[in-house]
Amino acid sequence: MRRLLTHIVFRPWWRLSRGLTLGVRAIVADDEGVLLVRHSYVPGWHLPGGGVERGETLIDALTRELREEGNVVLEGVPRLHGIYSNERKFRGDHVALFVADSWSQDGPPQANAEILETGFFPIDALPEGTAPGTRRRLDEVFAGAPVSEHW
């Protein structure tokens, strides 16, 4: 709850005070499908991930976000798929997308104020409301669509 409150209160300040923001997201898939999350502060279903904090590497941030949002533990170094400009959300925002090939999950994610729902969904049966950027990234990885520079 504290992290969500901090996120809501300070997000406008971060946006105004930083020339560039950086986030990470991951494609975490198994035989059932791909892991998606539904946040409390933005509509739709998204790939798990979040912002990179000062002092964190991309992998540190991804490791933290996957644990927090999906109770996913990376068991190898994820593959960098692309780095995207996310100008639709905020000028100067960028997202690094990784593919997690080796991971585990020792139980369902713990409920928290930031994540309303999580689930593994078949690529050909994504839930209604899956974000367009998420759909495009999944098409790049699983259907061979050209990799874009824009989220």
C-alpha positions, 0 to 999 in steps of 0.5 A: 500500500505504501508503494502505491501511495508513493507512486500516486503522490510522487509520479507527477513530480518524477515526470516533471523533474526527470528528462528521461524515465526508464522502465522494464517489462518482461515476457514470462511464458509457460505451456499455459500462456503468457503472464499478464497483470492488471494494475490498480492505477492504469486500465487494461492487462499488461506485461509485468514490470515497472520503473527502474529506480536510482541505483538499480540496473535493468536486471535488478529492477526486472527481478524486483518487479517480477517478484512483486507483481507475479511472484516470479523468480528469474533463474537465468539472465533474461534476453533483451528483446528491445528498447522502446520509446513510450512517448504516448504516455510521457515524453522521454519515457523508455521501456526495455523489454526482456524475455524470461526464458528461465524462471520459477514461481513457487506459488501464486502472487501475494495480493497487494494494492498495486496489482488487482489480478494476474494470470497466464493467458494463451497467446491466441486468447488474451483477455479483453482489455489487453493493452495495445502495446502488450499485444504488439510486443507479443506479436513481435516475439511469438508471431515474428512481427517486425520489432518497432522502436515505439511501445 
